[in-house]
């Protein structure tokens, strides 16, 4: 028990420091590559902070633990929108952009719809995984091209020169992502061990406990890189990167994590145990779009509402 608590504390420390350095490196890369912070948030930061979900879900799918493989992705997406954007908006309201409202958030909702549609068949087959992964490649290519055009038109690169050499910025990002993934693994390992021991004491079945752990501890643990990256970005005034990180992470979680995991091995039992979680995930994405559309930003009371929804969801999930 004491060792698990030590793992959790070390994990938190790695996540905090990793998130701080990640934002600094990512901003410099954006400026040097003539890309907007939003696009860097969707691609570099979004991809990097989604690696814990990828590693966990791929391994779980390989050994046949669909409860963790699917629960991790669905739970992480719910945590990304409700917990992370909610908490970040309480620190600083998060504005939307025209590109975000026209392309990024609608694409995220489309990816969710595709994911739920495939899961409805009960098994996410290999060909479905290839379709999802291919869509992600097309999306990222389009985002990079549009960002290059916008940045050149606005001559934004001339207004804000990189604060550090590109090699140092890349090194910051790589070390930060490594520290955050290591921190997530320690956090998950410590929390899961405590939860499994508690489940055995309460007489909860292994399959049901896997689902709950996947939707809560593993999902939140693998979402901590996104949480700390977004909070640090908001504190440093990089609100575009904070929102882009979450929108990108949700899309990556679905198209890359589920896509590659199911392309490696089909994910069984993907519908019945998670129907409610899919509904919450999809409903939150629609609510996010409405918040961004009505005020052109997520204001503080909307962030508080997102956090409340997440707390209620956790309570319902833990009532096993």
C-alpha positions as CSV (number, residue, x, y, z in Angstrom):
1,X,0.0,0.0,0.0
2,X,2.8,2.5,0.9
3,X,4.7,1.7,-2.3
4,X,1.5,2.4,-4.3
5,X,1.1,5.7,-2.6
6,X,4.7,6.6,-3.4
7,X,4.1,5.7,-7.1
8,X,1.1,8.1,-7.1
9,X,3.0,11.0,-5.6
10,X,6.0,10.5,-8.0
11,X,3.6,10.3,-10.9
12,X,2.0,13.6,-10.0
13,X,5.4,15.3,-9.8
14,X,6.5,14.1,-13.2
15,X,3.1,15.2,-14.7
16,X,3.4,18.7,-13.3
17,X,7.0,19.4,-14.4
18,X,6.4,17.7,-17.7
19,X,3.4,19.8,-18.6
20,X,5.3,23.0,-17.8
21,X,8.2,22.2,-20.1
22,X,5.9,20.7,-22.8
23,X,4.1,24.0,-23.4
24,X,7.4,26.0,-23.7
25,X,8.8,23.6,-26.3
26,X,5.6,23.3,-28.2
27,X,5.1,27.1,-28.6
28,X,8.7,27.4,-29.9
29,X,8.1,24.6,-32.4
30,X,4.9,26.3,-33.6
31,X,6.6,29.6,-34.3
32,X,9.6,28.0,-36.0
33,X,7.4,25.6,-38.2
34,X,5.0,28.5,-39.1
35,X,2.1,26.7,-37.5
36,X,-0.5,28.1,-35.1
37,X,-0.5,27.0,-31.5
38,X,-3.9,25.5,-32.1
39,X,-2.5,23.1,-34.7
40,X,0.5,22.3,-32.6
41,X,-2.0,21.5,-29.8
42,X,-4.0,19.2,-32.1
43,X,-0.9,17.4,-33.5
44,X,2.3,17.4,-31.5
45,X,0.7,17.9,-28.0
46,X,-2.5,16.0,-28.8
47,X,-0.6,13.1,-30.2
48,X,2.0,13.0,-27.4
49,X,-0.4,13.2,-24.5
50,X,-2.6,10.5,-26.1
51,X,0.3,8.0,-26.0
52,X,-0.7,6.6,-22.6
53,X,-4.2,5.8,-23.9
54,X,-2.6,4.1,-26.9
55,X,-0.2,1.9,-24.9
56,X,-2.9,0.9,-22.4
57,X,-5.6,0.2,-24.9
58,X,-3.4,-1.7,-27.4
59,X,-2.0,-3.9,-24.7
60,X,-5.5,-4.5,-23.2
61,X,-6.9,-5.4,-26.6
62,X,-4.1,-7.8,-27.3
63,X,-4.8,-9.8,-24.1
64,X,-8.6,-9.6,-24.6
65,X,-9.4,-7.1,-21.9
66,X,-12.0,-5.2,-23.8
67,X,-13.3,-3.6,-20.6
68,X,-10.0,-1.7,-20.2
69,X,-9.4,-1.2,-24.0
70,X,-12.7,0.5,-24.7
71,X,-13.3,1.8,-21.2
72,X,-10.0,3.6,-21.3
73,X,-10.8,5.5,-24.5
74,X,-14.5,6.3,-23.7
75,X,-13.6,7.3,-20.2
76,X,-10.6,9.4,-21.3
77,X,-12.7,11.3,-23.8
78,X,-15.3,12.0,-21.2
79,X,-12.5,13.2,-18.8
80,X,-10.9,15.3,-21.6
81,X,-14.1,17.3,-22.3
82,X,-15.7,17.4,-18.9
83,X,-12.9,17.2,-16.4
84,X,-10.0,18.8,-18.2
85,X,-11.8,21.6,-20.2
86,X,-14.0,22.2,-17.2
87,X,-11.0,22.7,-14.8
88,X,-9.0,24.7,-17.4
89,X,-11.9,27.0,-18.1
90,X,-12.2,27.8,-14.3
91,X,-8.6,29.0,-14.5
92,X,-9.1,31.1,-17.6
93,X,-12.0,31.2,-20.1
94,X,-11.1,29.3,-23.3
95,X,-12.0,31.2,-26.5
96,X,-12.9,29.4,-29.8
97,X,-11.6,30.2,-33.3
98,X,-13.3,30.2,-36.6
99,X,-11.2,27.2,-37.7
100,X,-12.1,25.3,-34.5
101,X,-15.8,25.8,-35.0
102,X,-15.9,25.0,-38.7
103,X,-13.5,22.0,-38.8
104,X,-11.9,20.8,-35.6
105,X,-14.8,20.3,-33.2
106,X,-17.2,19.0,-36.0
107,X,-14.5,16.5,-37.0
108,X,-14.1,15.4,-33.4
109,X,-17.9,14.8,-33.3
110,X,-17.7,12.9,-36.6
111,X,-15.0,10.7,-35.2
112,X,-17.1,10.0,-32.2
113,X,-20.1,9.1,-34.4
114,X,-17.9,6.8,-36.5
115,X,-16.5,5.1,-33.4
116,X,-19.9,4.5,-31.8
117,X,-21.3,3.3,-35.1
118,X,-18.5,0.7,-35.4
119,X,-18.9,-0.3,-31.8
120,X,-22.6,-0.9,-32.3
121,X,-21.8,-4.1,-34.2
122,X,-20.3,-5.6,-31.1
123,X,-16.8,-6.1,-32.5
124,X,-14.5,-3.4,-33.9
125,X,-12.9,-5.3,-36.8
126,X,-9.5,-4.8,-38.3
127,X,-10.8,-3.0,-41.4
128,X,-12.7,-0.6,-39.2
129,X,-9.4,0.2,-37.5
130,X,-7.7,0.9,-40.8
131,X,-10.5,3.2,-41.8
132,X,-10.2,5.3,-38.6
133,X,-6.4,5.5,-38.8
134,X,-6.6,6.6,-42.4
135,X,-9.1,9.4,-41.6
136,X,-6.7,10.7,-39.0
137,X,-3.9,11.0,-41.5
138,X,-6.1,12.9,-43.9
139,X,-7.3,15.2,-41.1
140,X,-3.8,16.1,-39.9
141,X,-2.5,16.7,-43.4
142,X,-5.3,19.2,-44.0
143,X,-4.8,21.0,-40.7
144,X,-1.1,21.5,-41.4
145,X,-1.7,22.9,-44.9
146,X,-4.4,25.3,-43.7
147,X,-2.3,26.5,-40.8
148,X,0.7,27.2,-43.1
149,X,-1.6,29.4,-45.3
150,X,-3.1,31.3,-42.4
151,X,0.3,32.0,-40.7
152,X,1.9,33.2,-43.9
153,X,-1.1,35.5,-44.7
154,X,-1.0,37.0,-41.2
155,X,2.8,37.2,-41.1
156,X,2.6,35.9,-37.6
157,X,6.0,34.4,-37.6
158,X,7.6,37.8,-37.9
159,X,5.7,39.1,-34.9
160,X,6.8,36.3,-32.5
161,X,10.2,34.7,-32.9
162,X,11.0,31.4,-31.2
163,X,12.2,31.8,-27.6
164,X,14.7,28.9,-27.9
165,X,16.6,27.0,-30.7
166,X,14.5,24.4,-32.5
167,X,16.7,21.5,-31.2
168,X,16.2,22.6,-27.6
169,X,12.4,23.0,-28.2
170,X,12.2,19.4,-29.6
171,X,14.3,18.1,-26.7
172,X,11.9,19.8,-24.3
173,X,8.9,18.2,-25.9
174,X,10.4,14.7,-26.0
175,X,11.7,14.8,-22.4
176,X,8.4,16.3,-21.2
177,X,6.3,13.7,-23.0
178,X,8.5,10.9,-21.6
179,X,8.2,12.3,-18.1
180,X,4.4,12.6,-18.4
181,X,4.0,9.1,-19.8
182,X,6.2,7.8,-17.0
183,X,4.2,9.7,-14.5
184,X,0.9,8.4,-15.9
185,X,2.2,4.8,-15.7
186,X,3.2,5.2,-12.1
187,X,-0.1,6.8,-11.2
188,X,-2.1,4.1,-13.0
189,X,-0.1,1.3,-11.5
190,X,-0.5,2.6,-7.9
191,X,-4.2,3.4,-8.3
192,X,-5.2,0.2,-10.1
193,X,-3.5,-2.0,-7.4
194,X,-5.3,-0.2,-4.7
195,X,-8.6,-0.5,-6.6
196,X,-8.2,-4.2,-7.4
197,X,-7.5,-4.9,-3.7
198,X,-10.6,-3.0,-2.7
199,X,-12.7,-4.8,-5.4
200,X,-11.6,-8.2,-4.0
201,X,-12.5,-7.2,-0.5
202,X,-16.0,-6.0,-1.7
203,X,-16.5,-9.2,-3.8
204,X,-16.8,-7.4,-7.1
205,X,-16.3,-9.6,-10.2
206,X,-13.1,-9.3,-12.3
207,X,-14.9,-8.3,-15.6
208,X,-17.0,-5.6,-13.9
209,X,-14.0,-4.3,-12.0
210,X,-12.0,-4.1,-15.2
211,X,-14.7,-2.0,-16.8
212,X,-14.9,0.4,-13.8
213,X,-11.1,0.7,-13.6
214,X,-10.9,1.4,-17.3
215,X,-13.6,4.1,-17.2
216,X,-12.3,5.8,-14.0
217,X,-8.7,5.2,-12.8
218,X,-7.1,4.2,-16.1
219,X,-9.1,6.8,-18.1
220,X,-8.3,9.6,-15.7
221,X,-4.7,8.5,-15.2
222,X,-4.0,8.4,-18.9
223,X,-5.8,11.8,-19.3
224,X,-3.5,13.5,-16.7
225,X,-1.0,14.5,-19.4
226,X,-3.8,16.4,-21.3
227,X,-4.9,17.9,-18.0
228,X,-1.5,19.3,-17.0
229,X,-0.6,20.3,-20.5
230,X,-3.9,22.3,-20.9
231,X,-3.7,23.9,-17.4
232,X,-0.1,25.0,-18.0
233,X,-1.0,26.3,-21.4
234,X,-3.9,28.3,-20.0
235,X,-1.8,29.7,-17.2
236,X,0.8,30.8,-19.8
237,X,-1.9,32.5,-21.9
238,X,-1.8,29.8,-24.7
239,X,-5.5,29.2,-24.6
240,X,-5.6,28.0,-28.3
241,X,-3.1,25.3,-27.4
242,X,-5.1,24.3,-24.3
243,X,-8.3,23.7,-26.4
244,X,-6.4,22.3,-29.3
245,X,-4.8,19.8,-27.0
246,X,-8.1,18.4,-25.9
247,X,-9.8,18.4,-29.3
248,X,-6.8,16.7,-30.8
249,X,-6.5,14.2,-28.0
250,X,-10.1,13.1,-28.3
251,X,-9.7,12.7,-32.1
252,X,-6.5,10.8,-31.5
253,X,-8.0,8.6,-28.8
254,X,-10.7,7.5,-31.2
255,X,-9.0,7.3,-34.6
256,X,-5.4,6.4,-33.6
257,X,-5.8,4.5,-30.3
258,X,-8.9,2.5,-31.2
259,X,-8.0,2.4,-34.9
260,X,-4.5,0.9,-34.4
261,X,-5.5,-1.3,-31.4
262,X,-8.4,-2.8,-33.5
263,X,-6.2,-3.1,-36.6
264,X,-3.8,-5.2,-34.5
265,X,-6.5,-7.4,-33.0
266,X,-10.3,-7.0,-33.2
267,X,-11.8,-5.5,-30.0
268,X,-14.6,-7.8,-28.8
269,X,-17.7,-6.9,-26.7
270,X,-17.6,-3.2,-27.7
271,X,-21.2,-2.2,-27.3
272,X,-23.4,-3.5,-24.5
273,X,-21.3,-2.7,-21.5
274,X,-20.5,0.8,-22.7
275,X,-23.8,2.1,-24.3
276,X,-24.3,4.6,-21.5
277,X,-20.7,5.8,-21.6
278,X,-21.0,6.4,-25.4
279,X,-24.1,8.5,-24.8
280,X,-22.3,10.6,-22.2
281,X,-19.3,11.0,-24.4
282,X,-21.4,12.1,-27.4
283,X,-23.6,14.4,-25.3
284,X,-20.6,16.2,-23.9
285,X,-19.2,16.8,-27.4
286,X,-22.4,18.4,-28.5
287,X,-22.5,20.5,-25.3
288,X,-19.0,21.6,-25.9
289,X,-19.9,22.8,-29.4
290,X,-22.9,24.7,-28.0
291,X,-20.8,26.4,-25.3
292,X,-18.1,27.5,-27.9
293,X,-20.8,28.6,-30.4
294,X,-23.0,30.7,-28.0
295,X,-20.2,32.7,-26.2
296,X,-17.4,32.1,-28.6
297,X,-15.6,30.7,-25.6
298,X,-16.0,28.4,-22.6
299,X,-16.7,30.7,-19.7
300,X,-16.1,29.9,-16.0
301,X,-19.7,28.8,-15.1
302,X,-19.8,26.5,-18.1
303,X,-16.5,25.0,-16.9
304,X,-18.1,24.4,-13.5
305,X,-21.1,22.7,-15.2
306,X,-18.7,20.4,-17.1
307,X,-17.0,19.5,-13.9
308,X,-20.3,18.8,-12.2
309,X,-21.4,16.5,-15.0
310,X,-18.1,14.6,-14.6
311,X,-18.6,14.2,-10.9
312,X,-22.1,12.8,-11.5
313,X,-20.8,10.5,-14.2
314,X,-18.2,9.1,-11.8
315,X,-20.7,8.6,-9.1
316,X,-23.0,6.6,-11.5
317,X,-20.1,4.6,-12.8
318,X,-18.8,3.6,-9.3
319,X,-22.3,2.4,-8.3
320,X,-21.5,-1.2,-9.3
